[in-house]
Amino acid sequence: MTSAAVPFLATTASGTAAEVIDHPLLRAPFSAGARMCPGNKIANFELLTMVAQLVQDWEFELEDASITSLLDIPYHQGTTVQPQPMPKFVFRKRRPATA
């Protein structure tokens, strides 16, 4: 190491919270550009298929009937927005369609 090394200060390098959250590479879970994950389309398709199957096979609703919109759920703003406390869901298996 040299004596001219400058210590790293995270406060000067990271920018404001809004700049970090709005960074385009943080919005895409598989990065972007030339180094993008080659399996990102398959992973996104698998996730979409799983969610579609859940919606087809299960009925779900919030346990607390007083919650009628997202604005009714208290939240904490950190790196991501997190509900505090997490609302509880009720899942019921859908009945097969009868002919």
C-alpha positions as CSV (number, residue, x, y, z in Angstrom):
1,M,0.0,0.0,0.0
2,T,1.1,3.5,-0.6
3,S,0.9,6.4,1.8
4,A,-1.1,8.4,-0.8
5,A,-4.1,6.1,-0.6
6,V,-7.4,7.9,0.1
7,P,-9.8,6.2,2.5
8,F,-13.1,5.1,1.0
9,L,-16.1,7.1,2.3
10,A,-19.4,5.5,1.4
11,T,-21.3,8.7,2.1
12,T,-19.5,10.5,-0.8
13,A,-19.7,7.6,-3.2
14,S,-23.2,6.3,-3.0
15,G,-25.3,9.4,-3.7
16,T,-28.7,10.2,-2.3
17,A,-31.3,7.4,-1.5
18,A,-33.4,8.5,-4.4
19,E,-30.5,8.2,-6.8
20,V,-29.6,4.7,-5.6
21,I,-33.2,3.5,-5.7
22,D,-33.8,4.9,-9.2
23,H,-30.6,3.4,-10.7
24,P,-31.6,1.4,-13.8
25,L,-29.5,-1.6,-12.9
26,L,-31.2,-1.9,-9.5
27,R,-34.7,-2.1,-11.1
28,A,-33.8,-5.2,-13.2
29,P,-33.1,-8.3,-11.1
30,F,-30.9,-9.8,-13.7
31,S,-28.8,-6.7,-14.5
32,A,-28.7,-5.1,-17.9
33,G,-26.5,-4.7,-21.0
34,A,-23.8,-7.0,-22.2
35,R,-23.4,-8.8,-18.9
36,M,-27.1,-9.5,-18.5
37,C,-27.9,-13.0,-17.1
38,P,-28.6,-15.3,-20.1
39,G,-31.3,-17.2,-18.2
40,N,-33.4,-14.1,-17.3
41,K,-36.2,-14.7,-19.8
42,I,-36.5,-18.3,-18.7
43,A,-36.6,-17.3,-15.0
44,N,-39.1,-14.6,-15.6
45,F,-41.3,-17.0,-17.6
46,E,-41.1,-19.6,-14.8
47,L,-42.1,-17.0,-12.3
48,L,-45.0,-15.9,-14.4
49,T,-46.2,-19.5,-14.9
50,M,-46.0,-20.2,-11.2
51,V,-48.1,-17.1,-10.3
52,A,-50.6,-18.0,-13.0
53,Q,-51.0,-21.5,-11.6
54,L,-51.4,-20.1,-8.0
55,V,-54.2,-17.8,-9.2
56,Q,-55.9,-20.6,-11.1
57,D,-55.8,-23.1,-8.2
58,W,-56.3,-20.9,-5.1
59,E,-58.6,-18.1,-3.9
60,F,-56.9,-15.7,-1.6
61,E,-58.0,-12.7,0.3
62,L,-56.7,-10.5,3.2
63,E,-57.6,-11.8,6.7
64,D,-58.3,-8.2,7.8
65,A,-61.4,-7.0,6.0
66,S,-60.8,-3.4,6.9
67,I,-57.9,-3.2,4.4
68,T,-59.5,-2.1,1.1
69,S,-56.5,-0.5,-0.7
70,L,-52.7,-0.4,-0.5
71,L,-52.9,2.9,1.3
72,D,-54.5,1.1,4.3
73,I,-51.4,-1.0,4.9
74,P,-48.8,0.6,7.2
75,Y,-45.3,0.3,5.8
76,H,-41.6,0.9,6.4
77,Q,-39.4,2.6,3.7
78,G,-36.0,1.0,3.6
79,T,-34.1,-0.3,0.6
80,T,-37.5,-1.7,-0.4
81,V,-41.0,-0.8,0.9
82,Q,-42.0,-3.3,3.5
83,P,-45.4,-3.7,5.1
84,Q,-45.3,-3.3,8.9
85,P,-46.7,-5.7,10.0
86,M,-47.2,-8.0,7.0
87,P,-50.9,-8.4,6.4
88,K,-52.1,-12.0,6.8
89,F,-53.7,-13.8,3.8
90,V,-56.3,-16.6,3.8
91,F,-55.9,-19.2,1.0
92,R,-58.6,-21.5,-0.1
93,K,-58.3,-24.3,-2.7
94,R,-60.6,-23.6,-5.7
95,R,-63.1,-26.2,-6.4
96,P,-62.8,-27.9,-9.8
97,A,-65.3,-26.7,-12.4
98,T,-68.2,-29.1,-12.8
99,A,-69.6,-29.8,-16.2
